Amino acid sequence: MPQKIKPTGRQKSIFFIHVIVFAIATVVMVMIHKEQGREHWAYPWHAWIIAAWGLSLLGHGCATFFSVEDKGHQEYKRQEVNG
């Protein structure tokens, strides 16, 4: 059974920076949308951006914390080098 790969400190810090930037950008986009919709209805454009970015953040989190080793990768690299 493949072994789980522990994320490095650098991988964790990059992920958490991604989370912080996402949170700040989300708040800013929601504030802009509220300002746009103050006098009339405004299309919720920010929801699409937040959803897409959130999905990529989910993928980033899965890649960071739930990666498993691929035993065949070393064999592939060996064959690639040796021809």
PyMOL Python script that loads the backbone (N, CA, C, O; Angstrom):
from pymol import cmd

cmd.read_pdbstr("""\
ATOM      1  N   MET A   1       0.845  -1.181   0.000  1.00  0.00           N
ATOM      2  CA  MET A   1       0.000   0.000   0.000  1.00  0.00           C
ATOM      3  C   MET A   1       0.891   1.246   0.000  1.00  0.00           C
ATOM      4  O   MET A   1       1.873   1.306   0.740  1.00  0.00           O
ATOM      5  N   PRO A   2       0.555   2.231  -0.820  1.00  0.00           N
ATOM      6  CA  PRO A   2       1.384   3.441  -0.876  1.00  0.00           C
ATOM      7  C   PRO A   2       1.415   4.172   0.465  1.00  0.00           C
ATOM      8  O   PRO A   2       0.426   4.220   1.196  1.00  0.00           O
ATOM      9  N   GLN A   3       2.560   4.726   0.756  1.00  0.00           N
ATOM     10  CA  GLN A   3       2.734   5.477   1.995  1.00  0.00           C
ATOM     11  C   GLN A   3       2.362   6.942   1.773  1.00  0.00           C
ATOM     12  O   GLN A   3       2.594   7.501   0.701  1.00  0.00           O
ATOM     13  N   LYS A   4       1.788   7.544   2.792  1.00  0.00           N
ATOM     14  CA  LYS A   4       1.433   8.956   2.734  1.00  0.00           C
ATOM     15  C   LYS A   4       2.713   9.785   2.827  1.00  0.00           C
ATOM     16  O   LYS A   4       3.602   9.486   3.625  1.00  0.00           O
ATOM     17  N   ILE A   5       2.794  10.814   2.013  1.00  0.00           N
ATOM     18  CA  ILE A   5       3.948  11.708   2.037  1.00  0.00           C
ATOM     19  C   ILE A   5       3.619  12.873   2.963  1.00  0.00           C
ATOM     20  O   ILE A   5       2.606  13.549   2.785  1.00  0.00           O
ATOM     21  N   LYS A   6       4.478  13.103   3.952  1.00  0.00           N
ATOM     22  CA  LYS A   6       4.264  14.227   4.862  1.00  0.00           C
ATOM     23  C   LYS A   6       4.667  15.520   4.157  1.00  0.00           C
ATOM     24  O   LYS A   6       5.732  15.585   3.543  1.00  0.00           O
ATOM     25  N   PRO A   7       3.825  16.546   4.243  1.00  0.00           N
ATOM     26  CA  PRO A   7       4.183  17.816   3.607  1.00  0.00           C
ATOM     27  C   PRO A   7       5.338  18.491   4.343  1.00  0.00           C
ATOM     28  O   PRO A   7       5.455  18.409   5.566  1.00  0.00           O
ATOM     29  N   THR A   8       6.175  19.149   3.573  1.00  0.00           N
ATOM     30  CA  THR A   8       7.284  19.886   4.177  1.00  0.00           C
ATOM     31  C   THR A   8       6.760  21.196   4.757  1.00  0.00           C
ATOM     32  O   THR A   8       5.634  21.608   4.480  1.00  0.00           O
ATOM     33  N   GLY A   9       7.578  21.826   5.548  1.00  0.00           N
ATOM     34  CA  GLY A   9       7.198  23.118   6.114  1.00  0.00           C
ATOM     35  C   GLY A   9       6.964  24.156   5.036  1.00  0.00           C
ATOM     36  O   GLY A   9       6.068  24.992   5.155  1.00  0.00           O
ATOM     37  N   ARG A  10       7.765  24.103   3.987  1.00  0.00           N
ATOM     38  CA  ARG A  10       7.608  25.053   2.880  1.00  0.00           C
ATOM     39  C   ARG A  10       6.271  24.841   2.169  1.00  0.00           C
ATOM     40  O   ARG A  10       5.579  25.805   1.841  1.00  0.00           O
ATOM     41  N   GLN A  11       5.912  23.585   1.932  1.00  0.00           N
ATOM     42  CA  GLN A  11       4.636  23.299   1.277  1.00  0.00           C
ATOM     43  C   GLN A  11       3.463  23.792   2.121  1.00  0.00           C
ATOM     44  O   GLN A  11       2.499  24.351   1.599  1.00  0.00           O
ATOM     45  N   LYS A  12       3.560  23.577   3.428  1.00  0.00           N
ATOM     46  CA  LYS A  12       2.497  24.042   4.322  1.00  0.00           C
ATOM     47  C   LYS A  12       2.403  25.560   4.312  1.00  0.00           C
ATOM     48  O   LYS A  12       1.307  26.116   4.248  1.00  0.00           O
ATOM     49  N   SER A  13       3.549  26.233   4.377  1.00  0.00           N
ATOM     50  CA  SER A  13       3.521  27.695   4.423  1.00  0.00           C
ATOM     51  C   SER A  13       2.983  28.279   3.119  1.00  0.00           C
ATOM     52  O   SER A  13       2.247  29.265   3.143  1.00  0.00           O
ATOM     53  N   ILE A  14       3.338  27.689   1.993  1.00  0.00           N
ATOM     54  CA  ILE A  14       2.806  28.168   0.712  1.00  0.00           C
ATOM     55  C   ILE A  14       1.295  27.978   0.666  1.00  0.00           C
ATOM     56  O   ILE A  14       0.571  28.851   0.188  1.00  0.00           O
ATOM     57  N   PHE A  15       0.819  26.834   1.163  1.00  0.00           N
ATOM     58  CA  PHE A  15      -0.624  26.601   1.188  1.00  0.00           C
ATOM     59  C   PHE A  15      -1.327  27.621   2.081  1.00  0.00           C
ATOM     60  O   PHE A  15      -2.359  28.169   1.694  1.00  0.00           O
ATOM     61  N   PHE A  16      -0.786  27.880   3.260  1.00  0.00           N
ATOM     62  CA  PHE A  16      -1.444  28.819   4.163  1.00  0.00           C
ATOM     63  C   PHE A  16      -1.386  30.254   3.641  1.00  0.00           C
ATOM     64  O   PHE A  16      -2.295  31.040   3.904  1.00  0.00           O
ATOM     65  N   ILE A  17      -0.342  30.602   2.914  1.00  0.00           N
ATOM     66  CA  ILE A  17      -0.308  31.908   2.247  1.00  0.00           C
ATOM     67  C   ILE A  17      -1.426  31.974   1.214  1.00  0.00           C
ATOM     68  O   ILE A  17      -2.096  32.998   1.084  1.00  0.00           O
ATOM     69  N   HIS A  18      -1.628  30.882   0.480  1.00  0.00           N
ATOM     70  CA  HIS A  18      -2.704  30.802  -0.506  1.00  0.00           C
ATOM     71  C   HIS A  18      -4.062  31.006   0.179  1.00  0.00           C
ATOM     72  O   HIS A  18      -4.923  31.711  -0.347  1.00  0.00           O
ATOM     73  N   VAL A  19      -4.249  30.392   1.343  1.00  0.00           N
ATOM     74  CA  VAL A  19      -5.507  30.536   2.086  1.00  0.00           C
ATOM     75  C   VAL A  19      -5.712  31.986   2.522  1.00  0.00           C
ATOM     76  O   VAL A  19      -6.817  32.518   2.411  1.00  0.00           O
ATOM     77  N   ILE A  20      -4.663  32.620   3.012  1.00  0.00           N
ATOM     78  CA  ILE A  20      -4.774  34.006   3.484  1.00  0.00           C
ATOM     79  C   ILE A  20      -5.093  34.951   2.328  1.00  0.00           C
ATOM     80  O   ILE A  20      -5.952  35.824   2.454  1.00  0.00           O
ATOM     81  N   VAL A  21      -4.402  34.776   1.204  1.00  0.00           N
ATOM     82  CA  VAL A  21      -4.667  35.623   0.035  1.00  0.00           C
ATOM     83  C   VAL A  21      -6.099  35.407  -0.454  1.00  0.00           C
ATOM     84  O   VAL A  21      -6.781  36.362  -0.826  1.00  0.00           O
ATOM     85  N   PHE A  22      -6.552  34.161  -0.454  1.00  0.00           N
ATOM     86  CA  PHE A  22      -7.926  33.849  -0.854  1.00  0.00           C
ATOM     87  C   PHE A  22      -8.926  34.553   0.061  1.00  0.00           C
ATOM     88  O   PHE A  22      -9.892  35.150  -0.414  1.00  0.00           O
ATOM     89  N   ALA A  23      -8.697  34.484   1.358  1.00  0.00           N
ATOM     90  CA  ALA A  23      -9.621  35.107   2.314  1.00  0.00           C
ATOM     91  C   ALA A  23      -9.670  36.625   2.128  1.00  0.00           C
ATOM     92  O   ALA A  23     -10.748  37.219   2.129  1.00  0.00           O
ATOM     93  N   ILE A  24      -8.517  37.240   1.971  1.00  0.00           N
ATOM     94  CA  ILE A  24      -8.474  38.698   1.785  1.00  0.00           C
ATOM     95  C   ILE A  24      -9.167  39.089   0.483  1.00  0.00           C
ATOM     96  O   ILE A  24      -9.967  40.024   0.456  1.00  0.00           O
ATOM     97  N   ALA A  25      -8.859  38.372  -0.592  1.00  0.00           N
ATOM     98  CA  ALA A  25      -9.465  38.685  -1.886  1.00  0.00           C
ATOM     99  C   ALA A  25     -10.977  38.473  -1.848  1.00  0.00           C
ATOM    100  O   ALA A  25     -11.724  39.236  -2.460  1.00  0.00           O
ATOM    101  N   THR A  26     -11.426  37.452  -1.141  1.00  0.00           N
ATOM    102  CA  THR A  26     -12.862  37.197  -1.028  1.00  0.00           C
ATOM    103  C   THR A  26     -13.560  38.355  -0.327  1.00  0.00           C
ATOM    104  O   THR A  26     -14.604  38.825  -0.780  1.00  0.00           O
ATOM    105  N   VAL A  27     -12.989  38.806   0.762  1.00  0.00           N
ATOM    106  CA  VAL A  27     -13.580  39.932   1.497  1.00  0.00           C
ATOM    107  C   VAL A  27     -13.622  41.179   0.613  1.00  0.00           C
ATOM    108  O   VAL A  27     -14.630  41.885   0.582  1.00  0.00           O
ATOM    109  N   VAL A  28     -12.546  41.448  -0.095  1.00  0.00           N
ATOM    110  CA  VAL A  28     -12.501  42.625  -0.968  1.00  0.00           C
ATOM    111  C   VAL A  28     -13.552  42.517  -2.074  1.00  0.00           C
ATOM    112  O   VAL A  28     -14.258  43.486  -2.355  1.00  0.00           O
ATOM    113  N   MET A  29     -13.658  41.347  -2.699  1.00  0.00           N
ATOM    114  CA  MET A  29     -14.646  41.189  -3.775  1.00  0.00           C
ATOM    115  C   MET A  29     -16.072  41.346  -3.261  1.00  0.00           C
ATOM    116  O   MET A  29     -16.908  41.953  -3.930  1.00  0.00           O
ATOM    117  N   VAL A  30     -16.355  40.807  -2.087  1.00  0.00           N
ATOM    118  CA  VAL A  30     -17.699  40.938  -1.523  1.00  0.00           C
ATOM    119  C   VAL A  30     -17.987  42.402  -1.192  1.00  0.00           C
ATOM    120  O   VAL A  30     -19.099  42.881  -1.415  1.00  0.00           O
ATOM    121  N   MET A  31     -16.999  43.109  -0.666  1.00  0.00           N
ATOM    122  CA  MET A  31     -17.191  44.532  -0.364  1.00  0.00           C
ATOM    123  C   MET A  31     -17.447  45.334  -1.638  1.00  0.00           C
ATOM    124  O   MET A  31     -18.309  46.212  -1.658  1.00  0.00           O
ATOM    125  N   ILE A  32     -16.704  45.035  -2.693  1.00  0.00           N
ATOM    126  CA  ILE A  32     -16.915  45.726  -3.971  1.00  0.00           C
ATOM    127  C   ILE A  32     -18.318  45.439  -4.492  1.00  0.00           C
ATOM    128  O   ILE A  32     -19.009  46.341  -4.967  1.00  0.00           O
ATOM    129  N   HIS A  33     -18.732  44.187  -4.400  1.00  0.00           N
ATOM    130  CA  HIS A  33     -20.069  43.830  -4.885  1.00  0.00           C
ATOM    131  C   HIS A  33     -21.154  44.535  -4.080  1.00  0.00           C
ATOM    132  O   HIS A  33     -22.137  45.011  -4.648  1.00  0.00           O
ATOM    133  N   LYS A  34     -20.984  44.605  -2.772  1.00  0.00           N
ATOM    134  CA  LYS A  34     -21.980  45.299  -1.946  1.00  0.00           C
ATOM    135  C   LYS A  34     -22.055  46.775  -2.321  1.00  0.00           C
ATOM    136  O   LYS A  34     -23.138  47.359  -2.339  1.00  0.00           O
ATOM    137  N   GLU A  35     -20.919  47.371  -2.616  1.00  0.00           N
ATOM    138  CA  GLU A  35     -20.902  48.779  -3.018  1.00  0.00           C
ATOM    139  C   GLU A  35     -21.589  48.959  -4.376  1.00  0.00           C
ATOM    140  O   GLU A  35     -22.324  49.925  -4.584  1.00  0.00           O
ATOM    141  N   GLN A  36     -21.347  48.033  -5.286  1.00  0.00           N
ATOM    142  CA  GLN A  36     -21.984  48.115  -6.605  1.00  0.00           C
ATOM    143  C   GLN A  36     -23.496  47.947  -6.505  1.00  0.00           C
ATOM    144  O   GLN A  36     -24.246  48.571  -7.256  1.00  0.00           O
ATOM    145  N   GLY A  37     -23.936  47.115  -5.588  1.00  0.00           N
ATOM    146  CA  GLY A  37     -25.359  46.826  -5.470  1.00  0.00           C
ATOM    147  C   GLY A  37     -26.090  47.716  -4.491  1.00  0.00           C
ATOM    148  O   GLY A  37     -27.231  47.433  -4.127  1.00  0.00           O
ATOM    149  N   ARG A  38     -25.456  48.776  -4.065  1.00  0.00           N
ATOM    150  CA  ARG A  38     -26.081  49.655  -3.074  1.00  0.00           C
ATOM    151  C   ARG A  38     -27.350  50.318  -3.621  1.00  0.00           C
ATOM    152  O   ARG A  38     -28.357  50.396  -2.916  1.00  0.00           O
ATOM    153  N   GLU A  39     -27.310  50.794  -4.864  1.00  0.00           N
ATOM    154  CA  GLU A  39     -28.452  51.524  -5.418  1.00  0.00           C
ATOM    155  C   GLU A  39     -29.314  50.681  -6.344  1.00  0.00           C
ATOM    156  O   GLU A  39     -30.488  50.992  -6.544  1.00  0.00           O
ATOM    157  N   HIS A  40     -28.756  49.627  -6.909  1.00  0.00           N
ATOM    158  CA  HIS A  40     -29.520  48.773  -7.814  1.00  0.00           C
ATOM    159  C   HIS A  40     -28.943  47.364  -7.763  1.00  0.00           C
ATOM    160  O   HIS A  40     -27.866  47.132  -7.214  1.00  0.00           O
ATOM    161  N   TRP A  41     -29.686  46.435  -8.345  1.00  0.00           N
ATOM    162  CA  TRP A  41     -29.243  45.046  -8.334  1.00  0.00           C
ATOM    163  C   TRP A  41     -27.965  44.907  -9.150  1.00  0.00           C
ATOM    164  O   TRP A  41     -27.844  45.491 -10.227  1.00  0.00           O
ATOM    165  N   ALA A  42     -27.022  44.142  -8.642  1.00  0.00           N
ATOM    166  CA  ALA A  42     -25.770  43.892  -9.358  1.00  0.00           C
ATOM    167  C   ALA A  42     -25.573  42.386  -9.488  1.00  0.00           C
ATOM    168  O   ALA A  42     -25.807  41.630  -8.545  1.00  0.00           O
ATOM    169  N   TYR A  43     -25.143  41.972 -10.661  1.00  0.00           N
ATOM    170  CA  TYR A  43     -24.895  40.552 -10.899  1.00  0.00           C
ATOM    171  C   TYR A  43     -23.813  40.058  -9.933  1.00  0.00           C
ATOM    172  O   TYR A  43     -22.794  40.726  -9.762  1.00  0.00           O
ATOM    173  N   PRO A  44     -24.016  38.919  -9.310  1.00  0.00           N
ATOM    174  CA  PRO A  44     -23.030  38.415  -8.337  1.00  0.00           C
ATOM    175  C   PRO A  44     -21.800  37.795  -9.018  1.00  0.00           C
ATOM    176  O   PRO A  44     -21.551  36.595  -8.903  1.00  0.00           O
ATOM    177  N   TRP A  45     -21.053  38.619  -9.715  1.00  0.00           N
ATOM    178  CA  TRP A  45     -19.875  38.176 -10.462  1.00  0.00           C
ATOM    179  C   TRP A  45     -18.824  37.555  -9.555  1.00  0.00           C
ATOM    180  O   TRP A  45     -18.106  36.638  -9.955  1.00  0.00           O
ATOM    181  N   HIS A  46     -18.741  38.056  -8.344  1.00  0.00           N
ATOM    182  CA  HIS A  46     -17.708  37.582  -7.424  1.00  0.00           C
ATOM    183  C   HIS A  46     -17.900  36.116  -7.045  1.00  0.00           C
ATOM    184  O   HIS A  46     -16.936  35.431  -6.703  1.00  0.00           O
ATOM    185  N   ALA A  47     -19.134  35.634  -7.106  1.00  0.00           N
ATOM    186  CA  ALA A  47     -19.397  34.249  -6.714  1.00  0.00           C
ATOM    187  C   ALA A  47     -18.669  33.266  -7.624  1.00  0.00           C
ATOM    188  O   ALA A  47     -18.187  32.233  -7.159  1.00  0.00           O
ATOM    189  N   TRP A  48     -18.585  33.576  -8.909  1.00  0.00           N
ATOM    190  CA  TRP A  48     -17.887  32.693  -9.848  1.00  0.00           C
ATOM    191  C   TRP A  48     -16.388  32.644  -9.548  1.00  0.00           C
ATOM    192  O   TRP A  48     -15.771  31.579  -9.579  1.00  0.00           O
ATOM    193  N   ILE A  49     -15.830  33.782  -9.266  1.00  0.00           N
ATOM    194  CA  ILE A  49     -14.395  33.847  -8.976  1.00  0.00           C
ATOM    195  C   ILE A  49     -14.091  33.115  -7.674  1.00  0.00           C
ATOM    196  O   ILE A  49     -13.133  32.346  -7.595  1.00  0.00           O
ATOM    197  N   ILE A  50     -14.908  33.356  -6.662  1.00  0.00           N
ATOM    198  CA  ILE A  50     -14.696  32.708  -5.369  1.00  0.00           C
ATOM    199  C   ILE A  50     -14.855  31.195  -5.491  1.00  0.00           C
ATOM    200  O   ILE A  50     -14.085  30.439  -4.899  1.00  0.00           O
ATOM    201  N   ALA A  51     -15.850  30.753  -6.254  1.00  0.00           N
ATOM    202  CA  ALA A  51     -16.070  29.312  -6.424  1.00  0.00           C
ATOM    203  C   ALA A  51     -14.894  28.655  -7.147  1.00  0.00           C
ATOM    204  O   ALA A  51     -14.416  27.604  -6.723  1.00  0.00           O
ATOM    205  N   ALA A  52     -14.431  29.264  -8.228  1.00  0.00           N
ATOM    206  CA  ALA A  52     -13.313  28.685  -8.979  1.00  0.00           C
ATOM    207  C   ALA A  52     -12.033  28.692  -8.148  1.00  0.00           C
ATOM    208  O   ALA A  52     -11.295  27.708  -8.120  1.00  0.00           O
ATOM    209  N   TRP A  53     -11.783  29.791  -7.483  1.00  0.00           N
ATOM    210  CA  TRP A  53     -10.582  29.901  -6.661  1.00  0.00           C
ATOM    211  C   TRP A  53     -10.664  28.938  -5.477  1.00  0.00           C
ATOM    212  O   TRP A  53      -9.668  28.319  -5.102  1.00  0.00           O
ATOM    213  N   GLY A  54     -11.852  28.816  -4.896  1.00  0.00           N
ATOM    214  CA  GLY A  54     -12.037  27.885  -3.788  1.00  0.00           C
ATOM    215  C   GLY A  54     -11.797  26.446  -4.209  1.00  0.00           C
ATOM    216  O   GLY A  54     -11.236  25.655  -3.452  1.00  0.00           O
ATOM    217  N   LEU A  55     -12.223  26.110  -5.419  1.00  0.00           N
ATOM    218  CA  LEU A  55     -11.983  24.766  -5.935  1.00  0.00           C
ATOM    219  C   LEU A  55     -10.488  24.516  -6.131  1.00  0.00           C
ATOM    220  O   LEU A  55      -9.986  23.435  -5.820  1.00  0.00           O
ATOM    221  N   SER A  56      -9.787  25.513  -6.644  1.00  0.00           N
ATOM    222  CA  SER A  56      -8.339  25.347  -6.805  1.00  0.00           C
ATOM    223  C   SER A  56      -7.648  25.285  -5.440  1.00  0.00           C
ATOM    224  O   SER A  56      -6.648  24.585  -5.283  1.00  0.00           O
ATOM    225  N   LEU A  57      -8.169  26.001  -4.473  1.00  0.00           N
ATOM    226  CA  LEU A  57      -7.618  25.948  -3.116  1.00  0.00           C
ATOM    227  C   LEU A  57      -7.840  24.563  -2.505  1.00  0.00           C
ATOM    228  O   LEU A  57      -6.968  24.037  -1.813  1.00  0.00           O
ATOM    229  N   LEU A  58      -8.990  23.989  -2.759  1.00  0.00           N
ATOM    230  CA  LEU A  58      -9.265  22.627  -2.298  1.00  0.00           C
ATOM    231  C   LEU A  58      -8.270  21.644  -2.921  1.00  0.00           C
ATOM    232  O   LEU A  58      -7.737  20.774  -2.232  1.00  0.00           O
ATOM    233  N   GLY A  59      -8.026  21.785  -4.208  1.00  0.00           N
ATOM    234  CA  GLY A  59      -7.047  20.927  -4.873  1.00  0.00           C
ATOM    235  C   GLY A  59      -5.650  21.115  -4.321  1.00  0.00           C
ATOM    236  O   GLY A  59      -4.907  20.149  -4.149  1.00  0.00           O
ATOM    237  N   HIS A  60      -5.295  22.353  -4.046  1.00  0.00           N
ATOM    238  CA  HIS A  60      -3.985  22.642  -3.469  1.00  0.00           C
ATOM    239  C   HIS A  60      -3.854  21.994  -2.095  1.00  0.00           C
ATOM    240  O   HIS A  60      -2.815  21.422  -1.765  1.00  0.00           O
ATOM    241  N   GLY A  61      -4.913  22.087  -1.302  1.00  0.00           N
ATOM    242  CA  GLY A  61      -4.897  21.462   0.019  1.00  0.00           C
ATOM    243  C   GLY A  61      -4.781  19.949  -0.063  1.00  0.00           C
ATOM    244  O   GLY A  61      -4.039  19.337   0.706  1.00  0.00           O
ATOM    245  N   CYS A  62      -5.508  19.349  -0.988  1.00  0.00           N
ATOM    246  CA  CYS A  62      -5.428  17.893  -1.159  1.00  0.00           C
ATOM    247  C   CYS A  62      -4.034  17.477  -1.614  1.00  0.00           C
ATOM    248  O   CYS A  62      -3.488  16.487  -1.128  1.00  0.00           O
ATOM    249  N   ALA A  63      -3.464  18.227  -2.541  1.00  0.00           N
ATOM    250  CA  ALA A  63      -2.121  17.904  -3.022  1.00  0.00           C
ATOM    251  C   ALA A  63      -1.081  18.072  -1.917  1.00  0.00           C
ATOM    252  O   ALA A  63      -0.088  17.346  -1.875  1.00  0.00           O
ATOM    253  N   THR A  64      -1.312  19.024  -1.031  1.00  0.00           N
ATOM    254  CA  THR A  64      -0.354  19.277   0.044  1.00  0.00           C
ATOM    255  C   THR A  64      -0.466  18.250   1.165  1.00  0.00           C
ATOM    256  O   THR A  64       0.550  17.741   1.640  1.00  0.00           O
ATOM    257  N   PHE A  65      -1.680  17.940   1.589  1.00  0.00           N
ATOM    258  CA  PHE A  65      -1.856  17.135   2.795  1.00  0.00           C
ATOM    259  C   PHE A  65      -2.246  15.677   2.558  1.00  0.00           C
ATOM    260  O   PHE A  65      -2.179  14.874   3.489  1.00  0.00           O
ATOM    261  N   PHE A  66      -2.646  15.317   1.354  1.00  0.00           N
ATOM    262  CA  PHE A  66      -3.111  13.952   1.116  1.00  0.00           C
ATOM    263  C   PHE A  66      -2.345  13.242   0.006  1.00  0.00           C
ATOM    264  O   PHE A  66      -2.875  12.318  -0.611  1.00  0.00           O
ATOM    265  N   SER A  67      -1.121  13.652  -0.256  1.00  0.00           N
ATOM    266  CA  SER A  67      -0.320  13.018  -1.296  1.00  0.00           C
ATOM    267  C   SER A  67       0.211  11.673  -0.811  1.00  0.00           C
ATOM    268  O   SER A  67       0.509  11.493   0.370  1.00  0.00           O
ATOM    269  N   VAL A  68       0.320  10.746  -1.738  1.00  0.00           N
ATOM    270  CA  VAL A  68       0.906   9.444  -1.432  1.00  0.00           C
ATOM    271  C   VAL A  68       2.042   9.191  -2.407  1.00  0.00           C
ATOM    272  O   VAL A  68       2.058   9.715  -3.521  1.00  0.00           O
ATOM    273  N   GLU A  69       2.989   8.380  -1.967  1.00  0.00           N
ATOM    274  CA  GLU A  69       4.132   8.104  -2.824  1.00  0.00           C
ATOM    275  C   GLU A  69       3.711   7.230  -3.998  1.00  0.00           C
ATOM    276  O   GLU A  69       2.778   6.434  -3.899  1.00  0.00           O
ATOM    277  N   ASP A  70       4.407   7.394  -5.092  1.00  0.00           N
ATOM    278  CA  ASP A  70       4.170   6.592  -6.283  1.00  0.00           C
ATOM    279  C   ASP A  70       5.408   5.740  -6.501  1.00  0.00           C
ATOM    280  O   ASP A  70       6.426   6.220  -7.000  1.00  0.00           O
ATOM    281  N   LYS A  71       5.312   4.480  -6.127  1.00  0.00           N
ATOM    282  CA  LYS A  71       6.472   3.595  -6.223  1.00  0.00           C
ATOM    283  C   LYS A  71       6.936   3.429  -7.665  1.00  0.00           C
ATOM    284  O   LYS A  71       8.122   3.204  -7.907  1.00  0.00           O
ATOM    285  N   GLY A  72       6.037   3.533  -8.610  1.00  0.00           N
ATOM    286  CA  GLY A  72       6.405   3.393 -10.009  1.00  0.00           C
ATOM    287  C   GLY A  72       7.150   4.597 -10.562  1.00  0.00           C
ATOM    288  O   GLY A  72       7.778   4.504 -11.616  1.00  0.00           O
ATOM    289  N   HIS A  73       7.089   5.722  -9.868  1.00  0.00           N
ATOM    290  CA  HIS A  73       7.738   6.930 -10.364  1.00  0.00           C
ATOM    291  C   HIS A  73       9.258   6.780 -10.407  1.00  0.00           C
ATOM    292  O   HIS A  73       9.899   7.204 -11.368  1.00  0.00           O
ATOM    293  N   GLN A  74       9.829   6.181  -9.374  1.00  0.00           N
ATOM    294  CA  GLN A  74      11.280   5.979  -9.356  1.00  0.00           C
ATOM    295  C   GLN A  74      11.708   5.059 -10.497  1.00  0.00           C
ATOM    296  O   GLN A  74      12.728   5.296 -11.145  1.00  0.00           O
ATOM    297  N   GLU A  75      10.933   4.020 -10.735  1.00  0.00           N
ATOM    298  CA  GLU A  75      11.240   3.105 -11.834  1.00  0.00           C
ATOM    299  C   GLU A  75      11.136   3.829 -13.173  1.00  0.00           C
ATOM    300  O   GLU A  75      11.966   3.622 -14.058  1.00  0.00           O
ATOM    301  N   TYR A  76      10.139   4.660 -13.322  1.00  0.00           N
ATOM    302  CA  TYR A  76       9.966   5.436 -14.545  1.00  0.00           C
ATOM    303  C   TYR A  76      11.163   6.359 -14.766  1.00  0.00           C
ATOM    304  O   TYR A  76      11.696   6.435 -15.873  1.00  0.00           O
ATOM    305  N   LYS A  77      11.577   7.052 -13.725  1.00  0.00           N
ATOM    306  CA  LYS A  77      12.726   7.956 -13.840  1.00  0.00           C
ATOM    307  C   LYS A  77      13.994   7.177 -14.195  1.00  0.00           C
ATOM    308  O   LYS A  77      14.798   7.632 -15.009  1.00  0.00           O
ATOM    309  N   ARG A  78      14.169   6.007 -13.584  1.00  0.00           N
ATOM    310  CA  ARG A  78      15.344   5.188 -13.879  1.00  0.00           C
ATOM    311  C   ARG A  78      15.343   4.771 -15.345  1.00  0.00           C
ATOM    312  O   ARG A  78      16.378   4.837 -16.008  1.00  0.00           O
ATOM    313  N   GLN A  79      14.205   4.348 -15.850  1.00  0.00           N
ATOM    314  CA  GLN A  79      14.109   3.933 -17.245  1.00  0.00           C
ATOM    315  C   GLN A  79      14.294   5.117 -18.190  1.00  0.00           C
ATOM    316  O   GLN A  79      14.868   4.977 -19.270  1.00  0.00           O
ATOM    317  N   GLU A  80      13.810   6.267 -17.781  1.00  0.00           N
ATOM    318  CA  GLU A  80      13.945   7.460 -18.614  1.00  0.00           C
ATOM    319  C   GLU A  80      15.414   7.847 -18.771  1.00  0.00           C
ATOM    320  O   GLU A  80      15.848   8.236 -19.855  1.00  0.00           O
ATOM    321  N   VAL A  81      16.173   7.738 -17.686  1.00  0.00           N
ATOM    322  CA  VAL A  81      17.589   8.093 -17.715  1.00  0.00           C
ATOM    323  C   VAL A  81      18.395   7.045 -18.488  1.00  0.00           C
ATOM    324  O   VAL A  81      19.281   7.391 -19.270  1.00  0.00           O
ATOM    325  N   ASN A  82      18.086   5.775 -18.267  1.00  0.00           N
ATOM    326  CA  ASN A  82      18.861   4.696 -18.887  1.00  0.00           C
ATOM    327  C   ASN A  82      18.421   4.366 -20.312  1.00  0.00           C
ATOM    328  O   ASN A  82      19.119   3.647 -21.027  1.00  0.00           O
ATOM    329  N   GLY A  83      17.297   4.876 -20.715  1.00  0.00           N
ATOM    330  CA  GLY A  83      16.845   4.663 -22.088  1.00  0.00           C
ATOM    331  C   GLY A  83      16.120   3.441 -22.315  1.00  0.00           C
ATOM    332  O   GLY A  83      15.699   3.173 -23.440  1.00  0.00           O
TER     333      GLY A  83
END
""", "prot")
cmd.dss("prot")
cmd.show_as("cartoon", "prot")
cmd.util.cbc("prot")
cmd.orient("prot")
